[in-house]
Amino acid sequence: MDSLELPSLNAHKISNFNLPKEQSTRLLSKVHHFNSSMQPPSLKLSPSYRAQRSRRSVIQMQAGDEDFELKQMRDMAAAKKRWDALIREGKVKILTPREAGYAIQLSNKPLLDVRPSVERKKAWVKASTWIPIFEADDNFDAGTVARKVTNFVMGGWWSGMPTLSYDKEFLSKVEEKFPKDADLIVACQRGLRSLAACDLLNNAGYRNLFWVQGGLEAAEEEDFIGEGPQPLKFAGIGGVSEFLGWTDQQRAAAAKEGWGYRLLFSARLVGIFLVADALFIGAQQVGHYIQDLRSH
């Protein structure tokens, strides 16, 4: 009744009317009938109707997801338009990874690495400055948890990329390190986030910005002096795809390394099938054991 915004009629309120006992009893029975007739529909409707309502709820949730995706697509299209204008108007200059490497080694120009820590800790360019524009979101509020679940379902389990959030202190951190007239080379793993960083930096007053096209993933070994446990090309991979060796970077490495490299990941794949098969057989045995206990 409260959900229908109807007044709550109960015995306590009726007793305040000071009615005779017989009339009060009759009125209470009517109120009880009224209350039972106004129960939420989900408690009174047939299973088929409840199934229809459930389907409508699913459709509404899907519509909400589609609205969110459409908003993301519109935002991305608007951002791409701005970024194209920055490059077309010369506010951001394009460098290939090799050109960026030459500028760093020969002209001592600074490289701003805007990648998240999950990529930075795997590999980095020597003497580069690391200020991530996006970082892994460690909050656990309802909205963040929903985003984490969506990210995982939509491919995070495969790519290993966590849910990222914009660092609101990004600009202030850059301004602490670099003056507005500095020649600043900006790079990320694949080139998209670094272009977003160039957009922000240009709006903040930086006028000598250079964008590494394709990111560090497009670099060859000789382009930069790399440091870290992995090659720069491998810093952006993770999750199940990395474990199984099903990424473009690992396939390219396998073509160079030969059969030994491929056998490692083939063995991992076979191991996964064996473990899955063992778990399935174990689950069947447990099921049979439970059935035997119930039959006895």
N, C-alpha and C positions, 0 to 999 in steps of 0.2 A: 504493500500500500504506500509506503514511503516513497518507493521508486516512482509511483504514479502521481505523487504530490497530492494525495488525498489526506484529509484529516484522520488522525488515528482515533477510532471510536473504541473505547474499552469500558470495562465494568466500573472502574474507578470514576470516570467522568460521568457515567450514567447515574451512579449513586448520588452525585451532587445535585441532581434534579429533584430529590425528595419525592419520588413517585411512590404510590402504593405498591406493595410487594408483588401483587399479581401483575399489574401493568409493567413493573420493572422486569419481571421474569419474562413476559412476552416480548418486551423490547430487546432484552439481552439475546433472546433466541433469534430475533430478526437480525440483530447486529452480527451474531455469529454466522448466520446464513450469508449476510452481506460480505463479511470478511472472507469466508471461504470462496465465495463467487468471484472475489477480486484478487485471488492469489496470482502471482506472476504467471503469464501464459506458459512458460517452459515447464511448469509443474503440472499442467492440465492437458497439454496438447499431446497428440499422438506421436509415436516415434518417427513416422514419416514426415510430419510437419517440422519436428525438431531437426531432422536431417536437412530439410530444406533451409531452415534458419541457419544451420551450421554452414551449409554451402554458401549462403549469402554472406556470412561473416568472412569465409575464406576469400570470396570474390572481393569484398571490401578491403581486406588486408592486401590482396594482390594489387588492387587499384592504388592503395596507399604506396606500396613499393614502386609501382610504375610511376606515380607522381614524383617520388623521390628521385628515381632514375632519370625522368625527363628533366627535372630541375638540374641534376648534375650535368646532363648533356647540354642544356642551355648555358649553364655556367662555364662549361668547358669550351663551348663554341665561342662565347664572348671573350674568354681569356685568350684563346688562340688568335682571335681577331686582333686583340691588343698586342700580342707578342709578334705577330706578323708585321704590324705597323712599326713596332720598335726596331725590328731588323730592317724593314724597308726604308725607314727614315734615318737609318744610321745611328740611332741612339744606343744600339747594342751591336757590336761587331762580332762576326762569326770567325771562329778559329777551328781548324781541324785538331784532333788530338796531337798530331805531329807538330803543327805550328805552335800549339800551346806549349808543348815540351821544349821547343826551341826558345820560345819567349821566356820560359822559366829558367832554363839553363844558361842562355847566352845573355839575356837582358835582366835577369834577376827579378822578373815580375812576380808578384804574389799570386798564389792560387788559393781561392776560397772554395773549400770542399763543403757543400751543403747537404751531404747525404746523412741519413739517420745512423745511429750507432751500430745497428745490426749489420750495416754494410761497411762502415768505417773500420770496425775492429778486425775485419777480415783482410783488408788491404788498403793502402793509402799511398799518395805521392809524397815523396820525401820533402820535408820543409813546408808542406802545405798547411794552411790554417783551417781548422775544422770548426764550423759553426752551422749546425743543422737547421734547416728551415722547417722540417717536420721531424718529429721524434715519436718513438713508440709511446702510446697512451697507456699509462699504468693505473688510471682511475678505474673504479669499479661501481660507479653509479649506474642507474638503470639505462640511461641513454648510451653510455660507453659500452656496457655489456652487450646491449643490442647490436651496436656497431661491430663489436668483436665477433659476435656470432655470425652476423651477415658477412663479414670479411672472411671468416673461416669457411663458411659454406660456399661462398662465391669464388673460392680458389686459394685462400690463405693456406689451407692444408697442403696444397700442391706446391705453391711457390715459396712458402715459409715466410712471407712478408707479414709483419704484424700490423695491427691497426695504428695508423699514424695520425698525429694531431699537429696543427701549426703551432710553432713556438712563438708566442707573442713578444718575446724579448729578442727575437732574431735581429731586427734592425738596430736596436740599442747595442747589442753585442758586436755587430759589424762596425758601428760607429766608434766603439771603444778601440777597435784594432786598426781601422783604416780611415784616413781623411777623405773628404768628398772628392778631392782631385786625384786620388790614387788610380793608377792603371790596374784594374782588378779583373783577373781571370776567374770566372765562376764555373764550377763543374759539379756534376752529380754522377750517378751511375749510368743513366741512359739519356740524359739531356733535358728531360721534361721539368723536373723540379728546379734545376738550375736556371731555366728560362723564367719560371715563376719568380725565382729570387731576383733575377735581373729586372723584372717588372717592378718589384717592390723597391729595389735599390735605386732605380731610375726615378721613381716617384719621390724618393727620399733625397734626391739631389746629386746622386753619383752620375757623372757624365763620361767616364772612361771605362766602360764595361765591355768585357769580352766573354762571349759564350762558347763553351766547348761543345761543338755539334756532335751529337751521338753519345756524349758522355765518356766516362772512363772505360766503359765496356767496349767502345769502338777503338780503343787504343791498342797498338801493338806493343810488344815487350820493350822495344827500343825507344818508344816515344817518351816515356817517363821513367824516372828512377823510382821504382815501386818498393814499398816496404810492407811487412806484414806476413802472416802465415800462408796466404794464398795469392795467386796472380790477380791483378786488378779486374780482369775479365770475369773472374769467378765470385767477386764480392757481392753481386746482386742475386745470386741463386741461393736456394734453400729448400726446406721442406722435403716432401716425398720425391719430387722431381730430381733434386740434387742427390738424394740417397740412392736412387735407381740409375742415376746417370743419364736421365732423359731431358737434358737441356742442350741448347744449341752449342753452348761453350764446351760442355763435356763431350759432345759428339765430335766437335772439331778437334779436341785434344785426343780423343780416341783414334781419329784418323792419323794423327801424327805418332802417337805412342805405340799403336799396334795392338795385337791380341791380348797382351798382358793387361792393359788398361781395361779392355772390354770384358775380360773374364771376371774382373773384380766386381763389376756391377751385375753381370750375369749371375754370379754366385749369390749376390744380395737378393736378386729377384727370386731365384730358386729357394733361398732361405725363407722369404716371405710366404711363398706358396706352401712350404713344408710346415711352417708355424700355423698358418691359417687352417691347413688340413688337420693338424693335430688338435687344434682348438675345436674344430667342428666335430671330430670323432669323440673328443672328450665330452662335449656338450651332449652328444647322442647317448653316450654311456650313462651320464648323469640322469638324463631323461628316462632311460630304461630302468635305472635303479629306483628312481622315484615311483615309476609305475608299478614295479614289483612290490615296493613297500605298501602302496595303496591297495594292491590286490590282496595282500595278506592281512 
